[in-house]
Amino acid sequence: MGVYYSQALTVSGPKDDFNRFFDVFFEKDDSGQPAGIAINRVAPASNEILPEEVWGDVYAVDFAPFTIVSVTDSAVSVRFSIKNMHIGPLVRTVGQKFPTLTFRLAALDDSIEVPYVATCTNGAFSDAYVELTEAFVIEVEGQPREPWPERARPPIIQPWPASHIRHWLAERKVMKSLPGYPIYEPIFPGLPAALLPEQADANFERFMNTRAQRIDQLRGFLSKFHVILGTSDTALQKLDRWIARYGAFLAVRETGGRSFDTVALVSQILYAEGGRSHPLLRFNAARPAGLVPAA
């Protein structure tokens, strides 16, 4: 199967240098229009442009579908898709061989969708993972997505199917205890892999800075069930029994964005079925609140 990378490449610069690049970089169709990129021609092992007399023997990587967005005598924009790779390293190599040209590559994978941008100007290469925006999607794919990806929508809580009658009393007790429990919100909501490094750092800093507060909130919630939050064997055994009876009813079932309060996150990690228990549940339950460090 593999991951496919949708990519948009724009190259521009002085006419003479651009025309030389255009002849070397692209495989052509019968009408002389770009139909693919000859990677081995522009980036052979010798780090030189392959001699023209052997161009016909070069294998061209499959860039289908390959679409010409625009082409003039000094600029070209194309879109294409490649399996398991983006051509950021190629932009670096070719950009250094054609330092008078300006290169921009935008790429987006079809798995976790982490936007990538590479540029090369005056032979200086830089690349970075950036924020996923509608403008970026339009650049790479040519049009906005309708509808926008599911996880970018506001979260909507969905009800769980009815549980067995023997669990109704426990479920009712949990539901009556939840109103008023503080909701934990990160500074930058969304899929962690799609956040900028500084955004992820800010989220983690808030998570750690509110640790003591969240422990107190969880302690107060559990006290309604006469469970004392602690790390002694007796306290952990009581926590085990509480999780086995009530934990499953805290699991969040939602569509759209990813937003969990502290208590819901406990059960998302452990998800205990009523009547079942395991010695490790206590550690899974305590870890989100910061009581027990991860192994």
For each residue, the residues with C-beta under 8 A, 3 or more apart:
1:
2: 83 84
3: 83 84 109 110 111
4: 81 82 83 84 109 110
5: 81 82 83 84 85 86 107 108 109 110
6: 79 80 81 107 108 109 110 140 141
7: 79 80 81 82 86 87 105 106 107 108 140
8: 69 77 78 79 105 106 107 139 140
9: 77 78 79 80 87 91 103 104 105
10: 75 76 77 103 104
11: 18 21 25 75 76 77 101 102 103 104
12: 18 74 75 76 101 102
13: 17 18 21 74 75 98 100 101 102
14: 17 18 74 100 101
15: 18 19 73 74
16: 19 20
17: 13 14 20 21 98 100 101
18: 11 12 13 14 15 21 22 73 74 75 76 101
19: 15 16 22 23 73
20: 16 17 23 24 98
21: 11 13 17 18 24 25 94 98 101
22: 18 19 25 26 34 76
23: 19 20 26
24: 20 21 38 41 42 49
25: 11 21 22 37 38 41 42 94
26: 22 23 34 35 36 37 38
27: 34 35 36 37 38 60
28: 31 32 33 34 35
29: 32 33 34 35
30:
31: 28
32: 28 29
33: 28 29 68 71
34: 22 26 27 28 29 66 68 71 76 78
35: 26 27 28 29 66
36: 26 27 60 61 62 63 66 80
37: 25 26 27 42 60 61 63 80 87 90
38: 24 25 26 27 41 42 55 58 60
39: 42 43 60 61 87 90
40: 43 44 50 58 59 60
41: 24 25 38 44 49 50 55 58
42: 24 25 37 38 39 49 50 90 93 94 97
43: 39 40 47 90 93 94
44: 40 41 47 48 49 50
45:
46:
47: 43 44 93
48: 44
49: 24 41 42 44 97
50: 40 41 42 44 54 55 58
51: 54 55
52: 55
53:
54: 50 51 57 58
55: 38 41 50 51 52 58
56:
57: 54
58: 38 40 41 50 54 55
59: 40
60: 27 36 37 38 39 40 63
61: 36 37 39 82
62: 36 82 83
63: 36 37 60 66 80 81 82
64: 80 81
65: 79 80 81
66: 34 35 36 63 78 79 80
67: 78 79 80 142
68: 33 34 71 76 77 78
69: 8 77 78 79 142
70: 75 76 77
71: 33 34 68 75 76 77
72: 75 76
73: 15 18 19
74: 12 13 14 15 18
75: 10 11 12 13 18 70 71 72
76: 10 11 12 18 22 34 68 70 71 72
77: 8 9 10 11 68 69 70 71
78: 8 9 34 66 67 68 69
79: 6 7 8 9 65 66 67 69 140 141 142
80: 6 7 9 36 37 63 64 65 66 67
81: 4 5 6 7 63 64 65
82: 4 5 7 61 62 63 85 86 87
83: 2 3 4 5 62
84: 2 3 4 5
85: 5 82
86: 5 7 82 105 107 109 116 118
87: 7 9 37 39 82 90 91 105 107
88: 91 92 105 107 116 118 127
89: 92 93
90: 37 39 42 43 87 93 94
91: 9 87 88 94 95 103 105 118 119 120 125
92: 88 89 95 96 118 120 125 127
93: 42 43 47 89 90 96 97
94: 21 25 42 43 90 91 97 98 103 120
95: 91 92 98 99 101 103 120 121 123 125
96: 92 93 99 120 123 125
97: 42 49 93 94
98: 13 17 20 21 94 95 101
99: 95 96 122 123
100: 13 14 17 122
101: 11 12 13 14 17 18 21 95 98
102: 11 12 13 119 120 121
103: 9 10 11 91 94 95 118 119 120 121
104: 9 10 11 117 118 119
105: 7 8 9 86 87 88 91 116 117 118 119
106: 7 8 115 116 117 136 139 140
107: 5 6 7 8 86 87 88 115 116 117 118 140
108: 5 6 7 113 114 115 116 132 136 137 140 141
109: 3 4 5 6 86 112 113 114
110: 3 4 5 6 113
111: 3
112: 109 191 193 194
113: 108 109 110 132 149 191 194
114: 108 109 129 132 193 194
115: 106 107 108 129 130 131 132 133 136 140 194
116: 86 88 105 106 107 108 127 128 129 130
117: 104 105 106 107 127 128 129 130
118: 86 88 91 92 103 104 105 107 125 126 127
119: 91 102 103 104 105 125 126 127
120: 91 92 94 95 96 102 103 123 124 125 126
121: 95 102 103 124
122: 99 100
123: 95 96 99 120
124: 120 121
125: 91 92 95 96 118 119 120
126: 118 119 120
127: 88 92 116 117 118 119
128: 116 117
129: 114 115 116 117 196
130: 115 116 117 136 196
131: 115 136 194 195 196
132: 108 113 114 115 136 137 152 194
133: 115 136 137
134: 137 138 144 145 148
135: 138 139
136: 106 108 115 130 131 132 133 139 140
137: 108 132 133 134 140 141 144 145
138: 134 135 141 142 143 144
139: 8 106 135 136
140: 6 7 8 79 106 107 108 115 136 137
141: 6 79 108 137 138 145
142: 67 69 79 138
143: 138
144: 134 137 138 148
145: 134 137 141 148 149
146:
147: 150 153
148: 134 144 145 152 153
149: 113 145 152 153
150: 147 153 255 256
151: 190 191 256 257 258
152: 132 148 149 190 256 257
153: 147 148 149 150 156 255 256 257
154: 256 257
155: 254 255 256 257 258 259
156: 153 254 255 256
157: 252 253 254
158: 253 254 255
159: 253
160: 163 251 253
161:
162:
163: 160 167 168 171 249 274
164: 167 168 274
165: 168
166: 274
167: 163 164 170 171 249 274
168: 163 164 165 171 172
169: 172 173
170: 167 173 174 245 246 249 274
171: 163 167 168 174 175 249
172: 168 169 175 176
173: 169 170 176 177 225 246
174: 170 171 177 178 246 249 250
175: 171 172 178 249
176: 172 173 179
177: 173 174 181 221 224 225
178: 174 175 181 250 263
179: 176
180:
181: 177 178 217 221 261 262 263
182: 217 261 262
183: 259 261
184: 210 214 260 261 262 265
185: 189 259
186: 189 203 206 207
187: 199 202 203 206
188: 195 199 200 202 203
189: 185 186 257 258 259
190: 151 152 194 195 257 258
191: 112 113 151 194 195 258
192: 195 200 203
193: 112 114
194: 112 113 114 115 131 132 190 191
195: 131 188 190 191 192 199 200 203
196: 129 130 131 199 200
197: 200 201
198: 201 202
199: 187 188 195 196 202 203
200: 188 192 195 196 197 203 204
201: 197 198 204 205
202: 187 188 198 199 205 206
203: 186 187 188 192 195 199 200 206 207
204: 200 201 207 208
205: 201 202 208 209
206: 186 187 202 203 209 210
207: 186 203 204 210 211
208: 204 205 211 290
209: 205 206
210: 184 206 207 213 214
211: 207 208 214 215 289 290
212: 215 216
213: 210 216 217
214: 184 210 211 217 218 262 289 290
215: 211 212 218 219 229 289 290 291
216: 212 213 219 220
217: 181 182 213 214 220 221 262
218: 214 215 221 222 229 262 263 266 289
219: 215 216 222 223 228 229
220: 216 217 223 224
221: 177 181 217 218 224 263
222: 218 219 225 227 228 229 239 242
223: 219 220 226 227 228
224: 177 220 221
225: 173 177 222 242 246
226: 223
227: 222 223 235 238 239 242
228: 219 222 223 235 238
229: 215 218 219 222 235 239 286 289 291
230: 235 236
231: 235 236 286 291 292
232: 235 236
233: 236 237
234: 237 238
235: 227 228 229 230 231 232 238 239
236: 230 231 232 233 239 240 282 286
237: 233 234 240 241 282
238: 227 228 234 235 241 242
239: 222 227 229 235 236 242 243 281 282 285 286
240: 236 237 243 244 277 278 279 281 282
241: 237 238 244 245 277
242: 222 225 227 238 239 245 246 247
243: 239 240 246 247 266 267 270 272 277 281 282 285
244: 240 241 247 272 274 275 276 277 281
245: 170 241 242 274 275
246: 170 173 174 225 242 243 249 250
247: 242 243 244 250 266 267 270 271 272 281 285
248: 251 267 271 272 273 274
249: 163 167 170 171 174 175 246 267
250: 174 178 246 247 263 264 266 267 268
251: 160 248 264 267 268 271
252: 157 260 264 268
253: 157 158 159 160
254: 155 156 157 158 259
255: 150 153 155 156 158
256: 150 151 152 153 154 155 156
257: 151 152 153 154 155 189 190
258: 151 155 189 190 191
259: 155 183 185 189 254
260: 184 252 264 265 268
261: 181 182 183 184 264 265
262: 181 182 184 214 217 218 265 266 288 289
263: 178 181 218 221 250 266 267
264: 250 251 252 260 261 267 268
265: 184 260 261 262 268 269 288
266: 218 243 247 250 262 263 269 270 284 285 288 289
267: 243 247 248 249 250 251 263 264 270 271 272
268: 250 251 252 260 264 265 271
269: 265 266 284 285 287 288
270: 243 247 266 267 281 284 285
271: 247 248 251 267 268
272: 243 244 247 248 267 276 277 278 281
273: 248 276
274: 163 164 166 167 170 244 245 248
275: 244 245
276: 244 272 273
277: 240 241 243 244 272 281
278: 240 272 281
279: 240 282
280: 283 284
281: 239 240 243 244 247 270 272 277 278 284 285
282: 236 237 239 240 243 279 285 286 292
283: 280 286 287 292 295
284: 266 269 270 280 281 287
285: 239 243 247 266 269 270 281 282 288
286: 229 231 236 239 282 283 289 291 292
287: 269 283 284 290 291 292 293 294
288: 262 265 266 269 285
289: 211 214 215 218 229 262 266 286
290: 208 211 214 215 287
291: 215 229 231 286 287
292: 231 282 283 286 287
293: 287
294: 287
295: 283
